[in-house]
Each structure stands twice: as C-alpha cells, then as structure tokens.
Amino acid sequence: MIGAMHYVFLSLILFVLGLIGVMVRKNFITVLMSLELIFNAANLNLIAFSDRFSSLSGQILAIFIITIAAAEAAIGLGLIIALLRLKDTASLDDANEMRG
C-alpha cells in the first residue's frame, strides 16, 4: 500500500528538481516550468496530508495554489513575449534591461 511517506518522497524529488532548475537555468521558460514543479510538489504534500488526516483543508489550499500557478504562468508568458519583442531572446541575463 502506498502511504503518505511515498508521496512526501515524490514531492521532495519534484521540489529538488524544480529548485535546481530555477537556480541553474538561464532560459525564462525553463525557470517558469521549474516553478511549476515546485508548486506541484507543494500541492502533492497538501493532498497527501489532507488524505492522511481526513481533512478537506489541504485540498482547498491545493486548489488555491493551482489558481495562483495559473496566474503566474499568464504573467510569466506576458513577460516572455515582452522580452522576446525587446531583445529577441528568452535569456534571463537580458531581462535585467527591462527595468525602467
């Protein structure tokens, strides 16, 4: 039987992969995908512990995190489009010049 520790271990792997992607990568799109991995790791933990403790509060928080992740993706894609129009690249090193 799959227990809560299995979900926590999978969540840890997802979180570490997302953290490495955010810290190492220079491409804006890859950084956004890594942030989504981190959000999904948090959601997996919330759902696992919500099931373990027979509570719906973790599932409700997971729905809010999914909503925030969708908003983050929309804002991030808007920034990518602006960066591509300005510099013709999606590199984070070139995003520093967008400050105004």
C-alpha positions in Angstrom: 0.0 0.0 0.0 1.2 3.5 -0.8 1.5 5.6 2.3 2.0 9.2 3.0 5.8 8.8 3.1 5.8 7.7 -0.6 4.0 10.9 -1.5 6.4 13.0 0.6 9.4 11.4 -1.0 8.0 12.0 -4.5 7.2 15.6 -3.5 10.8 16.0 -2.3 12.2 14.8 -5.6 9.9 17.2 -7.5 10.8 20.1 -5.3 14.6 19.4 -5.6 14.3 19.1 -9.4 12.4 22.4 -9.5 14.8 24.2 -7.2 17.8 23.0 -9.3 16.0 24.2 -12.5 15.4 27.6 -11.0 18.9 28.1 -9.8 20.8 26.7 -12.7 18.9 27.5 -15.9 19.1 30.8 -17.7 16.1 30.4 -20.0 13.0 32.1 -18.8 10.6 29.4 -20.0 12.7 26.7 -18.2 12.6 28.7 -15.0 8.8 29.0 -15.2 8.5 25.3 -15.7 10.7 24.7 -12.7 8.5 27.0 -10.6 5.5 24.9 -11.7 7.3 21.8 -10.4 7.8 23.4 -7.1 4.1 24.4 -6.9 3.1 20.8 -7.8 5.4 19.4 -5.1 3.6 21.6 -2.6 0.2 20.5 -3.9 1.2 16.9 -3.6 2.2 17.4 0.0 -1.1 19.2 0.8 -3.2 16.5 -0.8 -1.2 13.6 0.8 -1.6 15.1 4.3 -5.2 16.1 3.7 -5.9 12.4 2.9 -3.9 11.2 5.9 -5.7 13.4 8.4 -9.1 13.1 6.7 -9.5 16.9 6.2 -10.5 18.9 3.2 -8.5 22.0 4.1 -5.4 20.7 2.2 -7.4 20.0 -0.9 -8.9 23.5 -0.8 -5.4 25.0 -0.4 -4.2 23.0 -3.3 -7.0 24.5 -5.5 -5.8 28.0 -4.5 -2.2 27.1 -5.4 -3.3 25.8 -8.8 -5.1 29.2 -9.3 -2.0 31.1 -8.3 0.2 29.0 -10.6 -2.1 29.7 -13.5 -1.9 33.4 -12.8 1.9 33.1 -12.5 2.1 31.3 -15.9 0.0 34.0 -17.5 2.1 36.8 -16.1 5.3 34.9 -17.0 4.2 34.3 -20.5 3.4 38.0 -20.9 6.9 38.9 -19.7 8.4 36.4 -22.1 6.6 38.0 -25.0 7.8 41.4 -23.9 11.3 40.2 -23.6 11.2 38.4 -27.0 9.9 41.6 -28.6 12.6 43.7 -27.0 15.7 41.5 -27.2 14.8 38.6 -29.5 15.8 36.1 -26.8 14.3 34.5 -23.6 17.5 34.6 -21.6 17.3 35.9 -18.0 20.5 37.8 -18.4 18.9 40.1 -20.9 15.8 40.6 -18.7 17.7 42.9 -16.5 17.4 45.7 -19.1 13.6 45.6 -18.9 13.6 47.6 -15.7 12.5 51.0 -16.2 
